[in-house]
Amino acid sequence: MVETWTLIDEEPGSAGYLPIVNRRYRLPDGTRAEWDIFGSTQTVAVLAITPADSVVLARQYRPGPGCILDELPGGAVEPGEDVPAAAARELLEETGYAGDVRIVGSTWLASGSRTRRFIAVAENAVRVAEPANEPGEFCDVVLLSLTEFRSHLLAGALTDVDLGYLALDHLGFIS
């Protein structure tokens, strides 16, 4: 039978960019285990679709994979910020696009993470401004047809593949 673990204590730390908490647990069989739990915020990614059915992506360097990827625009939800507002803000900052934004799903980043990832859809997305990237953020806007975007997802050529599929499913593009 699966049982919850008992948290003994935890110590905050950092691994550079990511906040880390080292947690010590007592397992159901009485043994102890340590886990480094990373992340601490909510994040949001946006599947923005133009009136011409193009998907709006942000081309950017990703240090984990060590390469340039065409990604769903998105980022951290600021403390006290509404998730849909964060989605609209991130889409506008990274791409200059705005649309009818709504949250359509969420998932956990990983089993060792406290980060809840949300996916938003922005329909009728149109360019309303120049991108205004945050310091240290460098993005180019890329437009793909829905067919090209589905191939992009199937190739695993971005970091939020699961969120992309959640959004497409919500929109009825997956049968």
N, C-alpha and C positions, 0 to 999 in steps of 0.2 A: 504494500500500500504506500502511496506517495504521501509524504508529510512535509510540512514547512520546516525550514531550518530555523534555529534559534540564533538571533544576532547577539553575539557576545559584546563586541565593541567595534568601533571603526575609527580610522585616522585619516583626515584629509591630506591630500598631496597634489602633486601636479606632474604631468609628463609633458611639459612645454605647453603646447596648444590646448591639450585636454586636461580638465580637472579629473583627478583620480581619488577614489576613496578606497583604502585598504580595509576590508571587512573581515572579521573573524567570526566564524559560525560554529555552532555545535550541531552536528548532523543527527538525524533520527536514531542512528545506531550508537550515538554517544561520542563518536570521533570528532575531531576538529578539522576545519578547513579554512584556508585563507583565499579570498578573492579580491582582485583589483577590479573595482567597478569604475567604469569611465563615463564621462559625459554627465551633464546635469541639467540640460535645458530641453525645451521643445524646439523642433525645427519644422520647417514647412518647405515643400517643393511645389511648383506650379506647372501644370500642363495647360499652356495657353494656346488657344486655337483661334486663328484669324477668321474673318468672314469667308475667305477663300479656302478654308480648311487646311491651312498650313500650321504646323506646330512651331512655336517660338522657343528656341534653345539659346543657351549661353555657352559659347565656346571659351573654355578656360583651362589653365594648367591645374592639374590635381597632383599634389605632392605624394599622396599614398601610392597611386599607380605609377607616378612618375612620368605622366604624359598629358597631352592636351586632349580633352574630351568635350563633346557636345552634350551639355547637361541640361536638365530641367532647371530653370531659374529657382533660386530659393536660398534659405539660410536660417539663422537662429531667430526664434521668437523672443523679442526683448522682454525683460521682466515687466509684468503688468500689461503687456500688449495683447490685444485680441488676435487669435490665430488668423482669421480671414484678413484682418488689417495688415498683419505681417506678410501674408502671401501677396497682397496687392502692393505693399511697399517694396518687397524683394523683386517682384516682377518689374516694377517701374525702374528701380535703381539699376538692375542688371541689364535690362533690355530697352527701356523707354516705352514699353507697351503697358496698356491698361485694358481691362475687360471686366465682364460680369463674374466676379470671383465668389466661389463657394467651396467649402471643405467637403470632400467626398469620402475620406477614409483616413486611417492611421495605422501605424505598426510600430513595434519596438525596433530600435537600431540593431541590437544584438542581445544575446543572453547575459552578457556581462556589462550591459549599459543601462543607464537610467534615462536615456534619451527617447522621448516619444516623437516619432516622425509623422507629420501630417501631409496629406496630398490635397491640393486644391486644383480646381478646374477654373480657368478663366476663358469663358466663351466670348465671342465677338471681340477678340483682342485686337487693338489697333495701336499703332505707334503714335504717342502723344507728346513725346519729349526725347531728348538725347539721353542715353544711359548716364547715370551718375553713380559710378562705382565708389564703394568705400575705399579708404586708404588700404593699399596692399591687395586690392581686388582688380583684376584686369580681365574684361570680358569682351568678346565680339558677339554680335547677334547672328544667329543662323536660323534659317527657315527651312523646314522639311515638310514634304507632303505627308499625309497620314500614312500612306504606304511606306514611304521612306522611314518614317518614325518607327513603324512596327518592325521593319528590318533592323533598325538601329537597336531596338529593344532586344530582338532575338539574338543579335550579335553580342549582347552584353557590353555594349560600347559606351556605357555611362554608369554612374554609381547608384542611381535610384531606379533600377530596372523594375523592382517590385512596385514602387509607387506609380511608375508609368503604366504598368498593367492594371493597377487598381483604378486609375483615372480612365483608361480606355474602356474597361469593363463597365464602369459607372455610366459612361457615355453611350454604351451599347455597341462599341466597335469590336468587341470580342464575342464571337459566337461559338 
